[in-house]
Amino acid sequence: MLLKIAVLGFCLLSAPMQCIKIGVSKSDNNSDATTPLTTTTTTTTTEFLATTIATINDVEINSTGSSLPDAASTPSQTFPPRRKTSKPRPTPKPTKRLTTPATTAAAAAAVPTANTLDASTSPATASHRKDTRLYYCACDLQDELCEVNCCCDRDCSQESLQVFSCLPEQHTRLEDFQYNHGLPTCQISDGWLCVFRSHTKPAKMKTASNIFDAKDYNRWPEQLDAFETPLPATQTTSHYKFGQALQLWQPERKELASWELPLAYESASCQLQQTLLYLQPVQSSCLIGDASQLQMHLWSLLNVTSSYQLLSRPREPEEQQVHGLSIQICQQLLLQPNIQCSEANDTQVDLMVDSIELQLLHNYTHILAAKLLLREAIVGDDTAELWLSYALVYKSVHEPKTKPSSGSLGYELGAPILLAMLQGDNSSKAQQPQQLLNYFRTGNASQINQHWLMPCTASVEQRHAVSFGIDLTKQCQLRQLTPVPQHDNHTDYCQQLQRDIWRQLLPYDCTQLDQVAQTFVSQLGRPQLDKWLPLQLSYVDGQLQQPPIQAIYDAQQQSLSCRNMLLSVSYEFYVSELTLLEGQVPHQSVLQHARLVLGQRHDLEFDAAEQQVQLPLAVSVMFFKAQNKLQNNSNNLTIDCCLLLISFVILMIAAHSSPLS
């Protein structure tokens, strides 16, 4: 007995390994022809049957070996508990007695053969009438054929049902629970974690749809549509719409085309073409393999400008006479910063370019002029990478008349810093001259770039201006002729040299440090009359004023020395994020302080033998957040207080322990 218990415990512990479960039969079968085979022994101990009894709707059927796992083919175990139905048995079955080896041998002799089984069951089969009514059986897949291990199949005879091992009939589909919840049922995996009974709600009855039009359903698209190119929608308006593709006109062939520029998408090389749209600027940078490929990009673009015309408005379908705009070609050389424009349809361009900018002048409804600006590239060594940048810029005819702005209220990130100068105004209404900022002066015909901070550059374009919130460090050179040794006043030469340096480092049209005191910086991106800051001037060495410039000429060495020369400056801007307009507009970037710091003084020595000298100049721009400075000061104050408190505690401990010692 202990050995059997040990074997049974070993089977339980070896889960999930399959074990044979042995039980005592509760009743005899209806037919004695299927008496299980047993081995004859000479012992008188009681023998357990090798088959198990599966209860299906209170009908006990002998089951033999099955291809399913043993856990699934032995539903007679005690866990999990099975609900017993109270339905009475249709016919009483005699209780089968436990057989001894002697009676077992006698019963084995009475086992029928195949011939006798067929002879005995043929009358019953012939007299059985098949039920032809419609029914549902989930495992009955073929008509007039008994499905294996399908107990609800009406095609199966009673003899075939005795060898089946069927599971209880499920009112709902088994996969409905397994796929939706992920736990197996106890009929499939009879373990410690399985679902014994599912309370899944029965499926709701849905009314059949009476919509039989395929247009109301999702269908496969037409397979041949992919080979057809959709025609562009005809525009009947007499002017461009925002986002509408620009139209090019070929006067000889009388054809319309769209204008496309190379585009870099998820790659440095430009492999795609982007259609130019009305009033939508475009910027793109392309990595070029070599100089020949760079020239191919330029020539292909020049061929478009020479053979096509840009339409100022969309062409109407019934329009016969079409007049387009010729695209003007302009160049900006390194040695000549001024833009030089040639005649239209001129493709004779022999220079290496690194920037191509298409400028379109418009009045919001029509394009008035088109200009293609080519900027000369700085030729470096052969190992340097070649980049070509494309840009589409729209300019309004009313733009030169407007005052510059760098934000809706506060400064926008990347917008130019706005400056203004004090100027005298002798008006008839004012008896005494008063100082006014040139930004608000009426009838000011000066250029817009005078309100931008553009140090160390000869360009007048906005892209070279100091941008709000972007730190900058830049170097440039000042080319100057060597002073003549016979010059009488060498001090004037050094002072003129310093004025040329200030012209590149200081704000617009400032050649002396005294003019810095008249320079003001706007606190807001949209300038207001009372929101300007003076540009404070300070020295890096802490001096209050600049030492005078001295010139010393050495006749023996044929050299001139200019002392106390300044070659570098630094602009510092302190920014705060405030809420303006009485708390209605939060998170606005406002300038709180602006300062110009002069760099170190230098002594320059020029050799008269040199025909031309180059002076290195440097400028830096830094933006600081005022809140961070206050926060750092508060943090330092907190740390100091903690250190004082720790020191006081240490002194108290030392004073308390000294009398004890």
C-alpha positions as CSV (number, residue, x, y, z in Angstrom):
1,M,0.0,0.0,0.0
2,L,2.8,2.4,0.8
3,L,4.4,1.5,-2.5
4,K,1.2,2.5,-4.4
5,I,0.9,5.8,-2.5
6,A,4.6,6.5,-3.3
7,V,4.0,5.8,-7.0
8,L,0.9,8.0,-7.0
9,G,2.8,10.8,-5.3
10,F,5.6,10.6,-7.7
11,C,3.2,11.0,-10.6
12,L,1.6,14.1,-9.0
13,L,5.0,15.7,-8.4
14,S,6.2,15.1,-11.9
15,A,3.6,17.4,-13.4
16,P,3.2,18.5,-16.2
17,M,4.4,15.0,-17.2
18,Q,1.5,12.7,-18.3
19,C,0.5,9.9,-15.7
20,I,-2.0,7.1,-16.0
21,K,-4.9,7.6,-13.5
22,I,-6.5,4.4,-12.3
23,G,-10.0,4.3,-10.9
24,V,-12.7,1.7,-9.9
25,S,-15.5,1.2,-12.4
26,K,-18.9,2.2,-10.9
27,S,-21.2,0.2,-13.3
28,D,-21.2,-2.3,-16.0
29,N,-21.6,-1.5,-19.7
30,N,-24.8,-2.2,-21.6
31,S,-23.2,-4.8,-23.8
32,D,-21.1,-7.7,-22.6
33,A,-19.4,-7.9,-25.9
34,T,-16.9,-5.2,-24.9
35,T,-15.6,-6.8,-21.8
36,P,-12.1,-5.4,-21.3
37,L,-9.2,-7.7,-21.7
38,T,-7.4,-8.6,-18.5
39,T,-4.5,-10.7,-17.7
40,T,-5.1,-14.0,-15.9
41,T,-3.1,-14.5,-12.7
42,T,-3.2,-17.0,-9.9
43,T,-3.6,-14.5,-7.2
44,T,-7.0,-13.8,-5.5
45,T,-6.6,-10.1,-5.2
46,T,-9.1,-7.7,-6.8
47,E,-8.1,-6.5,-10.2
48,F,-8.7,-2.9,-11.4
49,L,-9.9,-2.3,-14.9
50,A,-7.4,-0.7,-17.3
51,T,-10.1,1.5,-18.8
52,T,-11.9,4.5,-17.4
53,I,-15.5,5.5,-17.5
54,A,-16.4,8.9,-19.1
55,T,-19.7,10.3,-18.0
56,I,-21.5,12.3,-20.8
57,N,-25.0,13.3,-20.0
58,D,-25.3,10.4,-17.5
59,V,-24.3,7.8,-20.2
60,E,-21.3,5.8,-19.1
61,I,-19.1,4.7,-21.9
62,N,-15.9,2.6,-21.9
63,S,-13.0,4.6,-23.3
64,T,-9.7,3.1,-24.5
65,G,-6.4,4.8,-25.3
66,S,-6.7,8.1,-27.1
67,S,-4.4,10.4,-28.9
68,L,-5.3,13.2,-26.6
69,P,-3.2,13.8,-23.4
70,D,-4.2,11.7,-20.4
71,A,-5.2,14.9,-18.5
72,A,-7.8,15.5,-21.2
73,S,-9.0,11.9,-21.5
74,T,-9.7,11.3,-17.8
75,P,-12.5,13.6,-16.7
76,S,-13.4,11.3,-13.8
77,Q,-10.8,12.7,-11.4
78,T,-12.0,14.6,-8.4
79,F,-10.4,18.0,-9.1
80,P,-11.7,20.3,-10.3
81,P,-15.2,19.3,-9.1
82,R,-17.7,18.3,-11.8
83,R,-21.3,19.3,-11.6
84,K,-23.5,16.3,-11.5
85,T,-26.7,16.4,-13.4
86,S,-29.9,15.3,-11.8
87,K,-31.3,13.9,-15.0
88,P,-32.4,10.2,-14.4
89,R,-30.9,7.5,-16.3
90,P,-33.0,6.3,-19.3
91,T,-32.5,2.6,-18.5
92,P,-31.3,1.0,-15.4
93,K,-27.9,-0.7,-15.6
94,P,-27.0,-3.7,-13.6
95,T,-24.1,-3.3,-11.3
96,K,-21.1,-5.2,-12.5
97,R,-19.4,-7.4,-10.0
98,L,-15.7,-7.5,-9.3
99,T,-14.4,-10.5,-11.2
100,T,-11.9,-13.0,-10.0
101,P,-9.3,-14.4,-12.2
102,A,-11.4,-17.5,-12.8
103,T,-14.5,-15.6,-14.0
104,T,-12.3,-13.3,-16.0
105,A,-11.0,-16.1,-18.0
106,A,-14.5,-17.3,-18.7
107,A,-15.6,-13.9,-19.8
108,A,-12.6,-13.6,-22.1
109,A,-13.6,-16.7,-23.9
110,A,-17.0,-15.1,-24.7
111,V,-15.5,-12.1,-26.5
112,P,-17.1,-11.9,-30.0
113,T,-15.0,-11.9,-33.2
114,A,-15.5,-9.5,-36.1
115,N,-17.7,-11.9,-37.9
116,T,-20.0,-12.5,-35.0
117,L,-20.1,-8.8,-34.2
118,D,-21.2,-7.9,-37.7
119,A,-23.8,-10.7,-37.7
120,S,-25.2,-9.7,-34.4
121,T,-25.4,-5.9,-35.1
122,S,-26.6,-6.0,-38.7
123,P,-30.3,-6.5,-37.8
124,A,-30.2,-3.7,-35.4
125,T,-28.5,-1.4,-37.9
126,A,-31.0,-2.3,-40.6
127,S,-33.9,-1.6,-38.4
128,H,-32.5,1.8,-37.1
129,R,-34.0,4.8,-38.8
130,K,-31.8,7.9,-39.2
131,D,-33.1,11.2,-37.9
132,T,-33.1,13.6,-40.8
133,R,-34.1,16.7,-38.9
134,L,-31.7,19.7,-38.9
135,Y,-29.4,19.7,-35.9
136,Y,-26.1,21.2,-34.9
137,C,-23.0,19.2,-34.0
138,A,-19.7,21.1,-33.9
139,C,-17.6,18.1,-34.8
140,D,-19.9,16.7,-37.5
141,L,-18.2,17.9,-40.6
142,Q,-19.2,15.3,-43.2
143,D,-22.7,13.9,-44.0
144,E,-23.3,10.2,-43.7
145,L,-19.9,9.6,-42.2
146,C,-19.2,9.0,-38.5
147,E,-16.6,11.5,-37.3
148,V,-13.9,10.1,-35.0
149,N,-14.5,10.9,-31.4
150,C,-17.6,12.9,-32.2
151,C,-20.4,11.7,-29.9
152,C,-23.1,14.0,-31.1
153,D,-22.7,12.8,-34.7
154,R,-25.9,10.9,-35.6
155,D,-24.1,8.9,-38.2
156,C,-22.2,7.1,-35.4
157,S,-23.5,3.8,-34.1
158,Q,-23.7,2.7,-30.5
159,E,-20.8,0.4,-31.0
160,S,-18.6,3.3,-32.3
161,L,-19.6,5.5,-29.4
162,Q,-18.3,3.0,-26.9
163,V,-14.7,3.5,-28.1
164,F,-14.9,7.3,-28.2
165,S,-13.7,9.5,-25.4
166,C,-15.7,12.7,-25.9
167,L,-15.7,15.9,-23.9
168,P,-18.9,17.4,-22.5
169,E,-20.8,19.4,-25.1
170,Q,-20.0,23.1,-24.8
171,H,-22.8,25.6,-25.2
172,T,-20.3,28.2,-26.4
173,R,-17.3,27.8,-28.5
174,L,-14.1,26.9,-26.7
175,E,-12.0,29.3,-28.6
176,D,-14.2,32.2,-27.6
177,F,-12.9,31.9,-24.0
178,Q,-9.4,30.8,-24.8
179,Y,-8.7,33.6,-27.3
180,N,-10.3,36.3,-25.3
181,H,-9.0,35.4,-21.8
182,G,-5.9,33.3,-22.4
183,L,-6.6,30.6,-19.8
184,P,-7.2,27.0,-20.8
185,T,-10.3,25.0,-19.9
186,C,-10.0,22.1,-17.5
187,Q,-11.1,19.8,-20.3
188,I,-8.0,20.6,-22.3
189,S,-5.4,21.2,-19.5
190,D,-6.7,19.8,-16.2
191,G,-4.2,21.4,-13.9
192,W,-4.2,23.7,-10.9
193,L,-5.0,26.8,-13.0
194,C,-7.8,26.2,-15.5
195,V,-11.3,27.3,-16.1
196,F,-13.9,24.8,-15.0
197,R,-17.1,26.6,-16.1
198,S,-17.5,29.7,-18.3
199,H,-20.3,32.2,-17.8
200,T,-19.9,33.6,-21.2
201,K,-23.1,35.3,-22.3
202,P,-24.8,33.7,-25.3
203,A,-24.4,35.4,-28.6
204,K,-27.0,38.1,-29.4
205,M,-29.3,37.6,-32.2
206,K,-28.5,40.0,-35.0
207,T,-31.0,40.9,-37.7
208,A,-29.8,40.1,-41.2
209,S,-28.8,43.1,-43.3
210,N,-30.8,43.9,-46.4
211,I,-28.1,46.1,-47.9
212,F,-26.8,44.4,-51.1
213,D,-25.1,47.3,-52.8
214,A,-21.3,46.9,-52.9
215,K,-20.7,50.6,-52.8
216,D,-21.6,50.6,-49.1
217,Y,-18.9,48.1,-48.3
218,N,-15.1,48.2,-48.2
219,R,-13.8,46.8,-51.5
220,W,-10.5,46.2,-53.2
221,P,-9.4,49.2,-55.2
222,E,-9.3,49.0,-58.9
223,Q,-6.0,47.3,-59.8
224,L,-5.3,49.3,-62.9
225,D,-5.7,52.7,-61.2
226,A,-2.1,52.6,-60.1
227,F,-0.9,52.8,-63.7
228,E,-3.0,55.9,-64.5
229,T,-1.7,59.4,-63.7
230,P,-4.4,61.7,-62.2
231,L,-4.8,64.9,-64.1
232,P,-4.3,68.1,-62.2
233,A,-7.4,69.9,-61.1
234,T,-8.3,72.8,-63.3
235,Q,-8.1,76.2,-61.6
236,T,-10.7,78.7,-62.7
237,T,-9.5,81.5,-60.4
238,S,-7.7,84.5,-61.8
239,H,-5.1,84.4,-59.0
240,Y,-3.0,81.9,-57.1
241,K,-4.3,80.3,-54.0
242,F,-2.2,79.6,-50.9
243,G,-0.4,76.2,-51.4
244,Q,-1.2,76.0,-55.1
245,A,1.6,74.7,-57.3
246,L,3.6,77.3,-59.3
247,Q,3.1,77.0,-63.0
248,L,5.8,77.2,-65.7
249,W,5.0,78.0,-69.3
250,Q,7.0,76.8,-72.3
251,P,6.2,79.3,-75.0
252,E,7.5,77.3,-78.0
253,R,5.7,74.0,-77.2
254,K,2.9,75.7,-75.3
255,E,3.1,73.4,-72.4
256,L,2.5,73.8,-68.7
257,A,4.8,72.4,-66.1
258,S,5.4,72.6,-62.4
259,W,8.6,73.8,-60.8
260,E,10.5,71.4,-58.6
261,L,13.6,71.7,-56.5
262,P,15.8,68.9,-55.0
263,L,14.8,67.9,-51.5
264,A,16.8,65.9,-48.9
265,Y,14.5,63.6,-47.0
266,E,15.9,61.2,-44.3
267,S,19.3,61.5,-46.1
268,A,22.0,64.1,-46.7
269,S,21.8,63.6,-50.5
270,C,18.9,65.1,-52.4
271,Q,17.1,62.2,-54.1
272,L,13.6,63.6,-54.2
273,Q,12.0,66.6,-56.0
274,Q,9.7,69.0,-54.2
275,T,7.1,71.0,-56.0
276,L,7.2,74.7,-55.3
277,L,3.9,76.0,-53.8
278,Y,2.6,79.5,-53.6
279,L,3.5,81.6,-50.5
280,Q,5.2,78.6,-48.9
281,P,8.9,79.1,-48.4
282,V,11.3,76.2,-48.9
283,Q,14.8,75.5,-47.5
284,S,16.9,72.4,-48.3
285,S,20.6,71.5,-48.1
286,C,22.1,68.7,-50.2
287,L,25.4,66.9,-49.8
288,I,27.2,66.9,-53.2
289,G,29.7,64.2,-54.2
290,D,32.1,66.4,-56.2
291,A,32.4,69.7,-58.1
292,S,31.1,68.2,-61.3
293,Q,27.9,67.1,-59.7
294,L,27.6,70.5,-58.2
295,Q,27.8,72.1,-61.6
296,M,25.2,69.6,-63.0
297,H,22.7,70.8,-60.3
298,L,23.4,74.4,-61.3
299,W,23.1,73.8,-65.1
300,S,19.9,71.9,-64.8
301,L,18.3,74.7,-62.9
302,L,19.6,77.3,-65.4
303,N,18.1,75.3,-68.2
304,V,14.7,75.6,-66.6
305,T,15.0,79.4,-66.1
306,S,16.2,79.9,-69.7
307,S,13.5,77.7,-71.5
308,Y,10.5,78.3,-69.2
309,Q,8.6,81.4,-68.0
310,L,7.0,81.7,-64.6
311,L,3.3,82.5,-64.8
312,S,2.2,85.4,-62.5
313,R,-1.2,83.7,-62.1
314,P,-2.7,80.3,-63.0
315,R,-3.5,79.7,-66.6
316,E,-7.2,79.3,-67.5
317,P,-8.2,76.5,-69.8
318,E,-9.7,78.7,-72.4
319,E,-6.8,81.2,-72.4
320,Q,-5.0,81.4,-75.7
321,Q,-2.4,84.2,-75.1
322,V,-0.2,83.4,-72.2
323,H,2.4,85.8,-70.9
324,G,4.9,84.7,-68.3
325,L,7.7,86.3,-66.3
326,S,11.3,85.9,-67.2
327,I,13.6,84.8,-64.4
328,Q,16.5,87.1,-63.7
329,I,19.9,85.6,-62.8
330,C,21.9,87.4,-60.1
331,Q,25.3,86.7,-58.6
332,Q,26.9,87.6,-55.3
333,L,30.7,87.2,-55.3
334,L,33.0,86.9,-52.4
335,L,35.2,89.9,-53.3
336,Q,32.1,92.0,-54.4
337,P,29.3,91.6,-51.8
338,N,27.0,93.8,-53.9
339,I,24.5,91.7,-55.9
340,Q,25.1,91.9,-59.7
341,C,22.2,90.9,-61.9
342,S,22.4,90.0,-65.6
343,E,19.9,90.0,-68.4
344,A,17.2,87.4,-68.4
345,N,17.9,84.0,-70.0
346,D,21.6,84.3,-69.3
347,T,23.1,80.9,-68.5
348,Q,26.8,81.8,-68.8
349,V,27.7,81.4,-65.2
350,D,31.3,80.3,-64.5
351,L,31.6,80.1,-60.7
352,M,31.3,77.6,-58.0
353,V,28.2,78.2,-55.9
354,D,27.0,76.9,-52.6
355,S,23.7,78.7,-52.3
356,I,20.8,79.1,-54.7
357,E,17.9,81.3,-53.6
358,L,14.8,81.9,-55.7
359,Q,13.2,85.3,-54.7
360,L,9.6,85.9,-55.8
361,L,8.1,89.4,-55.4
362,H,4.3,89.3,-55.0
363,N,1.3,91.4,-54.0
364,Y,-0.5,88.4,-52.4
365,T,-2.6,87.6,-55.5
366,H,0.0,87.7,-58.4
367,I,3.7,87.2,-58.8
368,L,5.3,90.4,-60.0
369,A,9.0,89.5,-60.4
370,A,11.3,86.4,-60.1
371,K,15.0,86.5,-59.3
372,L,17.5,83.6,-59.0
373,L,20.4,84.6,-56.7
374,L,23.6,82.5,-56.9
375,R,26.1,82.9,-54.1
376,E,29.8,82.1,-54.7
377,A,31.2,79.3,-52.6
378,I,34.4,79.4,-50.6
379,V,36.8,76.9,-52.3
380,G,38.6,74.8,-49.8
381,D,40.7,71.7,-50.0
382,D,39.6,68.6,-52.0
383,T,38.7,66.6,-48.9
384,A,36.1,69.1,-47.6
385,E,32.4,68.2,-48.1
386,L,30.4,70.1,-50.7
387,W,27.0,71.3,-49.7
388,L,24.5,73.1,-51.9
389,S,21.5,74.9,-50.2
390,Y,18.3,75.7,-51.9
391,A,15.8,78.4,-50.7
392,L,12.5,79.8,-51.9
393,V,11.8,83.2,-50.5
394,Y,8.6,85.3,-51.0
395,K,8.8,89.0,-50.6
396,S,5.9,91.4,-50.5
397,V,5.9,94.7,-52.3
398,H,4.8,96.3,-49.1
399,E,7.7,94.8,-47.1
400,P,10.2,97.7,-47.5
401,K,7.7,100.2,-46.2
402,T,7.1,98.3,-43.0
403,K,9.2,98.5,-39.9
404,P,11.2,95.5,-38.8
405,S,9.7,93.2,-36.1
406,S,10.9,90.1,-34.3
407,G,7.8,88.7,-32.7
408,S,4.1,89.2,-32.1
409,L,4.9,90.7,-28.6
410,G,8.0,89.3,-27.1
411,Y,11.0,88.0,-29.0
412,E,10.7,84.9,-31.1
413,L,13.6,82.4,-31.0
414,G,15.9,83.1,-33.9
415,A,14.5,86.6,-34.7
416,P,16.9,89.5,-35.2
417,I,17.8,91.7,-32.3
418,L,16.4,95.2,-32.9
419,L,18.4,98.4,-32.4
420,A,17.7,102.1,-32.7
421,M,19.8,105.3,-32.6
422,L,19.0,108.6,-31.0
423,Q,18.7,111.5,-33.4
424,G,17.9,115.2,-33.1
425,D,14.5,116.4,-34.4
426,N,13.9,120.1,-35.0
427,S,10.2,120.2,-35.7
428,S,8.0,123.3,-35.9
429,K,5.9,122.1,-33.0
430,A,8.9,121.7,-30.6
431,Q,10.8,124.9,-29.8
432,Q,13.8,122.9,-28.5
433,P,15.4,119.9,-30.3
434,Q,14.5,116.6,-28.7
435,Q,16.0,113.2,-29.0
436,L,14.0,110.6,-30.8
437,L,14.7,107.1,-31.9
438,N,15.2,106.7,-35.6
439,Y,13.0,103.6,-35.5
440,F,9.8,105.7,-34.9
441,R,10.8,108.6,-37.2
442,T,8.3,109.1,-40.1
443,G,9.7,109.4,-43.6
444,N,12.7,107.4,-42.7
445,A,14.1,106.1,-46.0
446,S,17.0,104.2,-44.5
447,Q,17.5,100.6,-45.0
448,I,16.0,98.0,-42.8
449,N,19.3,96.5,-41.9
450,Q,20.3,99.5,-39.8
451,H,18.0,98.1,-37.0
452,W,19.8,94.8,-37.0
453,L,23.0,93.9,-35.2
454,M,25.3,92.5,-37.9
455,P,28.9,92.5,-36.6
456,C,31.9,91.2,-38.6
457,T,30.1,91.0,-41.9
458,A,29.6,93.1,-45.0
459,S,26.3,91.6,-45.9
460,V,23.0,93.3,-45.5
461,E,20.8,90.2,-45.4
462,Q,18.8,89.1,-42.4
463,R,20.5,85.6,-42.2
464,H,23.7,87.3,-41.1
465,A,22.1,89.3,-38.2
466,V,22.4,88.4,-34.6
467,S,19.5,86.1,-33.7
468,F,17.7,86.2,-30.4
469,G,18.5,83.3,-28.1
470,I,21.3,81.9,-30.3
471,D,24.9,82.3,-29.0
472,L,27.5,83.3,-31.5
473,T,31.2,83.5,-31.8
474,K,32.7,84.7,-35.1
475,Q,36.0,85.8,-36.6
476,C,36.7,88.0,-39.5
477,Q,39.6,89.9,-41.1
478,L,40.3,93.5,-41.8
479,R,42.4,94.1,-44.9
480,Q,44.5,97.3,-44.7
481,L,47.2,98.9,-46.7
482,T,50.7,99.2,-45.1
483,P,51.3,102.8,-43.8
484,V,53.8,104.9,-45.8
485,P,57.0,105.4,-43.8
486,Q,57.2,109.1,-44.8
487,H,53.7,109.8,-43.4
488,D,54.0,112.8,-41.1
489,N,51.2,111.9,-38.6
490,H,51.2,108.2,-37.8
491,T,48.8,108.7,-34.9
492,D,46.0,109.6,-37.4
493,Y,46.7,106.3,-39.3
494,C,46.3,104.2,-36.1
495,Q,43.2,106.1,-35.1
496,Q,41.7,105.6,-38.6
497,L,42.6,102.0,-38.4
498,Q,40.7,101.7,-35.1
499,R,37.6,103.4,-36.7
500,D,37.7,100.8,-39.4
501,I,37.8,98.1,-36.8
502,W,34.8,99.6,-35.0
503,R,32.9,99.8,-38.2
504,Q,32.9,96.0,-38.4
505,L,32.5,95.2,-34.6
506,L,30.1,97.9,-33.4
507,P,26.4,98.4,-34.4
508,Y,25.3,99.9,-37.7
509,D,27.3,103.0,-38.7
510,C,29.2,103.3,-35.4
511,T,32.8,104.3,-35.8
512,Q,33.5,105.6,-32.3
513,L,32.8,104.4,-28.8
514,D,30.9,107.6,-28.1
515,Q,28.2,106.6,-30.5
516,V,27.5,103.4,-28.4
517,A,25.9,105.6,-25.7
518,Q,23.3,106.6,-28.3
519,T,22.4,103.0,-29.2
520,F,19.3,101.4,-27.7
521,V,18.0,97.8,-27.8
522,S,14.3,97.0,-28.0
523,Q,13.0,94.9,-25.0
524,L,10.2,93.4,-27.1
525,G,10.0,91.7,-30.4
526,R,7.4,94.3,-31.4
527,P,9.0,97.5,-30.4
528,Q,7.1,100.0,-28.2
529,L,8.1,103.6,-27.5
530,D,8.8,103.1,-23.8
531,K,10.4,99.6,-24.0
532,W,14.0,100.3,-25.0
533,L,17.3,99.6,-23.1
534,P,20.5,101.5,-23.5
535,L,23.5,99.5,-24.6
536,Q,25.9,99.6,-21.6
537,L,29.6,99.9,-22.3
538,S,32.2,98.2,-20.1
539,Y,35.8,97.0,-20.4
540,V,37.1,93.5,-19.7
541,D,40.0,94.7,-17.6
542,G,37.7,96.8,-15.4
543,Q,38.9,100.3,-16.6
544,L,36.4,103.1,-16.8
545,Q,37.7,104.5,-20.1
546,Q,39.9,103.5,-23.0
547,P,43.6,104.5,-22.9
548,P,44.6,106.7,-25.8
549,I,46.0,105.2,-28.9
550,Q,49.7,105.8,-29.5
551,A,51.7,105.5,-32.7
552,I,55.5,104.9,-32.6
553,Y,57.5,104.8,-35.9
554,D,60.9,103.2,-36.1
555,A,62.8,104.7,-39.0
556,Q,65.7,102.2,-38.6
557,Q,63.5,99.1,-38.7
558,Q,61.0,100.7,-41.1
559,S,58.1,99.7,-38.9
560,L,55.1,101.4,-37.2
561,S,53.6,100.3,-33.9
562,C,50.0,101.1,-32.9
563,R,49.5,100.6,-29.2
564,N,46.2,100.2,-27.1
565,M,44.3,98.8,-30.1
566,L,41.1,96.8,-29.5
567,L,40.3,93.9,-31.8
568,S,37.5,92.0,-30.1
569,V,34.1,92.8,-28.5
570,S,31.5,90.7,-26.7
571,Y,27.7,91.4,-26.6
572,E,25.8,90.2,-23.5
573,F,22.0,90.0,-23.3
574,Y,20.0,89.1,-20.2
575,V,16.6,87.6,-21.0
576,S,13.5,87.0,-18.8
577,E,10.3,85.2,-19.5
578,L,7.4,87.4,-18.4
579,T,3.6,87.6,-18.5
580,L,2.5,90.8,-20.3
581,L,-0.7,92.7,-20.8
582,E,-1.9,92.3,-17.3
583,G,-1.5,88.6,-17.1
584,Q,-3.2,87.8,-20.4
585,V,-0.1,86.9,-22.5
586,P,2.3,84.5,-20.6
587,H,5.7,83.1,-21.6
588,Q,7.0,86.2,-23.5
589,S,10.8,86.6,-23.9
590,V,11.8,90.1,-22.9
591,L,15.3,91.6,-22.8
592,Q,16.2,93.0,-19.3
593,H,19.8,94.2,-19.9
594,A,22.2,94.7,-22.8
595,R,25.9,95.3,-22.5
596,L,28.9,95.7,-24.8
597,V,32.2,94.4,-23.3
598,L,35.4,95.5,-25.0
599,G,38.2,93.0,-25.3
600,Q,41.9,93.1,-24.4
601,R,44.2,95.8,-25.7
602,H,46.8,94.9,-28.3
603,D,50.0,96.5,-29.6
604,L,50.2,96.1,-33.4
605,E,53.5,96.4,-35.4
606,F,53.4,96.9,-39.1
607,D,56.3,96.3,-41.5
608,A,56.6,98.9,-44.2
609,A,57.9,96.3,-46.6
610,E,54.5,94.6,-46.7
611,Q,52.0,96.0,-49.2
612,Q,48.9,94.8,-47.3
613,V,48.2,93.5,-43.8
614,Q,45.3,91.6,-42.4
615,L,44.1,92.1,-38.9
616,P,42.1,89.2,-37.1
617,L,38.9,90.4,-35.5
618,A,36.6,88.5,-33.2
619,V,33.1,89.0,-31.8
620,S,30.9,86.9,-29.5
621,V,27.3,87.1,-28.5
622,M,25.9,85.5,-25.4
623,F,22.3,85.2,-24.0
624,F,21.7,84.7,-20.3
625,K,18.5,83.9,-18.5
626,A,18.0,86.2,-15.5
627,Q,16.0,83.6,-13.6
628,N,18.8,81.2,-13.7
629,K,21.1,83.8,-12.1
630,L,18.7,84.5,-9.3
631,Q,18.2,80.8,-8.8
632,N,21.9,80.1,-8.6
633,N,22.3,82.9,-6.1
634,S,19.5,81.5,-3.9
635,N,21.1,78.1,-4.1
636,N,24.4,79.5,-3.0
637,L,22.7,81.3,-0.1
638,T,21.1,78.0,0.9
639,I,24.4,76.2,0.8
640,D,26.1,79.0,2.9
641,C,23.4,78.8,5.5
642,C,23.7,75.0,5.7
643,L,27.5,75.3,6.1
644,L,27.1,77.8,8.9
645,L,24.6,75.6,10.6
646,I,26.9,72.6,10.4
647,S,29.8,74.6,11.7
648,F,27.7,75.9,14.6
649,V,26.7,72.3,15.5
650,I,30.3,71.1,15.4
651,L,31.4,74.0,17.7
652,M,28.6,73.2,20.2
653,I,29.7,69.5,20.3
654,A,33.3,70.4,20.8
655,A,32.4,72.9,23.6
656,H,30.2,70.3,25.3
657,S,32.8,67.6,25.2
658,S,35.7,69.8,26.4
659,P,34.6,69.9,30.1
660,L,34.0,66.2,30.1
661,S,37.6,65.5,29.0
